[in-house]
């Protein structure tokens, strides 16, 4: 379900986890869809942005979370990770320091995923969300 409030789309309905995933991932997806804690720690928030730190030691995971705001991330350290996406994709990615990716979401659009450090060193990112995006921000807590 979607509502428009103050020219922002409020997303309130989330998909089910892909059927092919193991039960533990499906359950976590169900529990966490719609949670906007997109990093390990919210380090700064203003009326324009939220700045997140993500720090994952080898084998650690950032649980499922939902992106509804335009944002970018930058890898601070090198490493490798695996992400499960709400559309069923599983991506293995290798990062170099400075790698950066920008994401935009139109009204009602979103992405749900997790992030697991599959490398041998700590994986560190900075993520910046833009609060002037078309969608209303999700609560920044829940982990």
C-alpha positions in Angstrom: 0.0 0.0 0.0 1.2 3.5 -0.7 0.0 6.9 0.5 1.1 10.4 -0.4 1.8 12.6 2.5 3.3 16.1 2.1 4.3 15.2 -1.5 6.2 12.1 -0.3 5.1 8.6 -1.0 4.8 6.4 2.1 5.4 2.7 1.4 3.6 0.4 3.8 3.4 -2.9 2.1 6.4 -5.2 1.4 6.9 -8.3 -0.7 7.4 -11.8 0.5 10.9 -13.3 0.5 11.9 -15.4 -2.5 10.6 -19.0 -2.0 14.0 -20.6 -3.0 15.8 -19.0 0.0 16.5 -21.0 3.2 13.9 -20.6 5.9 16.2 -18.5 8.2 16.7 -15.9 5.5 13.0 -15.9 4.6 12.1 -15.3 8.2 14.6 -12.5 8.7 13.4 -10.9 5.4 9.8 -11.1 6.7 10.8 -9.5 10.1 12.9 -6.7 8.6 11.3 -5.6 5.4 10.5 -2.0 5.8 13.3 -1.2 8.3 15.4 1.7 7.2 18.5 1.1 9.2 20.8 0.8 6.2 24.1 0.8 8.1 25.8 -0.3 11.3 25.6 3.1 12.9 23.8 6.4 12.0 26.7 8.9 12.5 25.0 12.1 11.3 21.5 13.3 10.4 20.3 16.7 9.2 17.1 17.9 7.5 18.8 17.0 4.2 20.8 13.8 4.7 21.5 10.7 6.8 25.1 9.5 7.0 25.7 5.9 7.9 28.9 3.9 8.8 29.0 0.2 7.9 31.7 -1.9 9.4 31.7 -5.7 9.0 34.4 -8.0 10.2 35.0 -11.2 8.2 31.8 -13.3 8.4 29.7 -10.5 9.8 26.4 -9.5 8.1 24.3 -6.4 8.0 20.8 -7.8 8.2 18.0 -7.2 5.7 17.1 -3.5 5.4 15.1 -1.5 2.9 16.2 1.4 0.8 13.5 3.9 -0.2 15.6 7.1 -0.4 18.0 8.2 -3.1 21.5 7.4 -1.7 25.1 6.6 -2.5 27.7 4.4 -0.9 31.5 4.5 -1.0 33.8 1.6 0.0 36.4 2.8 2.4 38.3 -0.5 2.5 38.9 -3.3 0.0 37.0 -6.6 0.4 34.3 -8.9 -0.8 30.7 -9.4 0.1 27.5 -11.3 -0.7 24.1 -9.7 -0.9 20.7 -11.4 -1.1 18.1 -9.1 -2.9 14.4 -9.1 -2.5 13.9 -10.0 -6.1 15.8 -13.3 -5.6 19.2 -12.3 -6.9 22.3 -13.2 -4.9 25.4 -11.1 -5.8 29.0 -11.6 -5.0 31.0 -8.4 -5.2 34.6 -7.4 -4.8 35.2 -3.8 -3.6 38.2 -1.5 -3.9 38.7 1.6 -1.7 36.8 4.5 -3.4 34.3 2.3 -5.2 31.1 4.4 -5.2 27.6 3.7 -6.5 24.6 6.0 -6.7 20.9 4.8 -6.4 17.7 6.6 -7.2 14.1 5.5 -6.3 11.0 7.0 -7.8 7.7 7.2 -5.9 6.9 3.8 -4.4 10.2 2.2 -5.5 12.5 0.4 -3.0 15.1 -2.3 -2.6 15.5 -4.8 0.2 18.8 -6.6 0.7 21.4 -7.8 3.2 25.2 -7.6 3.1 27.7 -10.2 4.3 31.5 -9.8 4.5 32.9 -12.9 2.7 36.5 -11.7 2.7 39.4 -11.9 5.1 39.5 -8.2 6.2 37.1 -5.7 7.7 34.8 -4.2 5.1 33.9 -0.5 5.7 31.5 1.7 3.8 30.0 5.1 4.1 26.4 5.5 2.9 24.6 8.8 2.5 20.8 9.0 2.1 19.0 12.0 0.7 15.9 13.0 2.7 14.5 15.1 -0.1 13.8 11.9 -2.1 10.3 11.2 -3.5 9.6 8.6 -0.8 9.1 9.3 2.9 12.1 8.1 5.0 11.7 4.8 6.9 12.5 4.7 10.6 16.3 4.6 11.1 16.2 2.0 13.7 15.3 -1.7 14.1 18.5 -3.7 14.3 
